[in-house]
Amino acid sequence: MLNSALGTLLYRILPNDYSWGLLSPQEQSIVNSANADQYLDRPEYRNPELKEAYRSFDQDDPRQSDLVGGWLHEWLDNEEPHTVLEIGPGWGFYTHSICFHPAVKRYIAIDNNPYFLDWLRPRLVKVSETKPGFTFDLVVGDAGTVHIPTCDAIVMLSAIHHIPDRAVLFRQLASKLCVGGTIFAIDPSHYLPRIIVLLKKFIRDHRRPGFWRNYRNLNTHHFCTIGEFLRILNEVNELSIDLVRYHNFCFPRGIGRAISLWLNKNYPPPVDGQWVVDRRDSMCRWFCWQMNIVFRRQ
Ligand SMILES: C[S@@+](CC[C@H](N)C(=O)[O-])C[C@H]1O[C@@H](n2cnc3c(N)ncnc32)[C@H](O)[C@@H]1O
């Protein structure tokens, strides 16, 4: 599949589970190598210091003021988890919210980029010095294969789209999550806006042999769909879906505001014109850029 321009277009455009399933074992191992190596190319991934304070653990502003931060806080307040596992904390912008939440006493992070975890470590030591009873553990590895400790809640923010075999990932998450525990995930979504961007990239650049023959360009950057999650749940029966919210729509905000009363059945129209659709089968999802999903362990 990955040995032609059209094959690689199909690889990017199909929902992730279909394209991953179509790859030969050899192609899957090429993609896995590309995933393992991609962080070595980007200076701010090798040296998280380059990101400075903006949207990192060090930022002072309260995180609740943005949509994602607000939902994360709402979920933490409702669930009050004692032990939280975060997959792919990166620069730790939301790690700050998790660690300083009064209910959270133990924080575990898994990231396949050791530079992020090295950067977070001294910051978490400071948290443990100021928050009584707080402990943490940082594990370098691929979330799909590394040993995962038992926990009562899991957070994945913009991490799922880097992981190719999500059935394997969710099977192992379900096996380590306490009964009644939840997984809170926000990730970019694979609907029309994304598909259009991929087609544009293909026309501009990605069709060239010089691009797709370079294995590093074949890394997993496959956004999420509700269809893929439902197919995963057919295999991982211990998990059910508590909540789905589509947001970041591609319409101008004015239009969002105008029709938000009709769409946002359970949300007042937000002042900034953002709108949210919380019906998982809504056709509006085809126009969104991001989705929030919460799974519960039965
Ligand atoms: C786009 S960043 C998101 C960072 C942060 N959660 C945020 O929302 O700002 C993706 C994160 O997932 C991590 N990651 C990617 N693939 C992973 C894998 N297979 N296992 C564990 N972490 C992974 C990356 O190293 C990075 O920290």
The ligand as an SDF file (V2000), in Angstrom:
LIG
                    3D

 27 29  0  0  0  0  0  0  0  0999 V2000
    0.6330   16.4630   20.1260 C   0  0  0  0  0  0  0  0  0  0  0  0
    1.4840   16.0370   21.5780 S   0  0  0  0  0  0  0  0  0  0  0  0
    0.2660   16.4130   22.7990 C   0  0  0  0  0  0  0  0  0  0  0  0
    0.8800   16.9100   24.0760 C   0  0  0  0  0  0  0  0  0  0  0  0
   -0.1100   17.3010   25.1660 C   0  0  0  0  0  0  0  0  0  0  0  0
   -0.9230   16.1790   25.5900 N   0  0  0  0  0  0  0  0  0  0  0  0
   -0.9760   18.4610   24.7430 C   0  0  0  0  0  0  0  0  0  0  0  0
   -2.1880   18.2680   24.5410 O   0  0  0  0  0  0  0  0  0  0  0  0
   -0.4390   19.5630   24.5970 O   0  0  0  0  0  0  0  0  0  0  0  0
    1.4530   14.2640   21.5180 C   0  0  0  0  0  0  0  0  0  0  0  0
    2.1170   13.6160   22.7190 C   0  0  0  0  0  0  0  0  0  0  0  0
    1.9430   12.2020   22.6410 O   0  0  0  0  0  0  0  0  0  0  0  0
    3.1980   11.5570   22.7910 C   0  0  0  0  0  0  0  0  0  0  0  0
    3.1300   10.2780   22.0690 N   0  0  0  0  0  0  0  0  0  0  0  0
    3.0470   10.0860   20.7380 C   0  0  0  0  0  0  0  0  0  0  0  0
    2.9850    8.7780   20.4410 N   0  0  0  0  0  0  0  0  0  0  0  0
    3.0070    8.1220   21.6260 C   0  0  0  0  0  0  0  0  0  0  0  0
    2.9880    6.7450   21.9910 C   0  0  0  0  0  0  0  0  0  0  0  0
    2.8950    5.7760   21.0820 N   0  0  0  0  0  0  0  0  0  0  0  0
    3.0470    6.4320   23.3010 N   0  0  0  0  0  0  0  0  0  0  0  0
    3.1350    7.3990   24.2450 C   0  0  0  0  0  0  0  0  0  0  0  0
    3.1540    8.7220   23.9530 N   0  0  0  0  0  0  0  0  0  0  0  0
    3.1000    9.0730   22.6700 C   0  0  0  0  0  0  0  0  0  0  0  0
    4.1960   12.5730   22.2110 C   0  0  0  0  0  0  0  0  0  0  0  0
    5.5090   12.3430   22.6090 O   0  0  0  0  0  0  0  0  0  0  0  0
    3.6110   13.8570   22.7590 C   0  0  0  0  0  0  0  0  0  0  0  0
    4.0080   14.0510   24.0900 O   0  0  0  0  0  0  0  0  0  0  0  0
  1  2  1  0
  2  3  1  0
  2 10  1  0
  3  4  1  0
  4  5  1  0
  5  6  1  0
  5  7  1  0
  7  8  2  0
  7  9  1  0
 10 11  1  0
 11 12  1  0
 11 26  1  0
 12 13  1  0
 13 14  1  0
 13 24  1  0
 14 15  1  0
 14 23  1  0
 15 16  2  0
 16 17  1  0
 17 18  1  0
 17 23  2  0
 18 19  1  0
 18 20  2  0
 20 21  1  0
 21 22  2  0
 22 23  1  0
 24 25  1  0
 24 26  1  0
 26 27  1  0
M  CHG  2   2   1   9  -1
M  END
$$$$
